[in-house]
Amino acid sequence: MTDYDEKLSEVIQNNRNLFHSIGDVGKGFSEVHKHATEAGALDTKTKLLEALAIAIAIRCDGCIVQHTKGAIKAGATRQEIIETIDVAIMMGGGPSTVYGGRALACADQYLKEEEAKK
C-alpha cells in the first residue's frame, strides 16, 4: 500500500532541490503555481481539482499527490474528487483509470487524516 505522505514528502524535497538548483526558473514556476491557483473567477478548490484532472490524464504521480492534498485542504470532498476523476478518464482514456485509482486512494488517505483531526 502506498503511503501518500511519504510520496508527497519525496516530491516536495525533490522540487526544493531542483528549484534551488535552477534558480530563477524554479522561482518563476513557483510564482506561476501560486498565482494560477489563487482565487479569482474560479475558487482555489476548483482550480486544484482541474489540476488534479490534468495530472491524472497526463499520468503524473507527483502532481496527483500534490493536487489531491491541495484540493482537500481547500475543502474538496470525496465526491468532488470522484467527479474530477470522471472527467480525467473522459479526457485521458483507459490509462487514466489507473491513475484515477491512485488519486482516489490518495484522497481516501488524506480525507481519513482530516477526519481524525476533528
C-alpha positions, 0 to 999 in steps of 0.5 A: 500500500502506498503511503501518500505522505511519504510520496508527497514528502519525496516530491516536495524535497525533490522540487526544493532541490531542483528549484534551488538548483535552477534558480530563477526558473524554479522561482518563476514556476513557483510564482506561476503555481501560486498565482494560477491557483489563487482565487479569482473567477474560479475558487482555489478548490476548483482550480486544484481539482482541474489540476488534479484532472490534468495530472491524472490524464497526463499520468503524473504521480507527483502532481496527483499527490500534490493536487489531491492534498491541495484540493482537500485542504481547500475543502474538496470532498470525496465526491468532488474528487470522484467527479474530477476523476470522471472527467480525467478518464473522459479526457485521458482514456483507459490509462487514466483509470489507473491513475484515477485509482491512485488519486482516489486512494490518495484522497481516501488517505488524506480525507481519513487524516482530516477526519481524525483531526476533528 
